[in-house]
């Protein structure tokens, strides 16, 4: 039980450290807005600026984890 609590609290603190704006409701609106626009093949300027040149040069765009990371960096930082 103690190990589960430590694991859970470590994950929460780690996510909050990486993206401190994750607890702000307006940032979740940004997240949902960019998700909806990307479904329509439109890209947000804010999301475009969050993309690192390394990601663009690699050319790998099939990794869902990296897409979520870029979107989260755009809205939650």
Residue pairs with C-beta under 8 A, 6 or more apart in sequence:
15 22
16 22
16 23
19 72
19 73
19 76
19 77
20 76
20 77
21 27
21 75
21 76
21 77
22 72
22 76
27 75
27 76
28 75
30 46
30 74
30 75
31 71
31 72
31 75
31 76
33 44
34 44
34 46
34 47
34 71
34 74
34 75
35 71
37 43
37 44
38 44
38 47
44 74
46 74
46 75
47 70
47 71
47 74
49 74
50 70
50 71
50 73
50 74
51 70
52 70
55 66
55 70
60 66
61 67
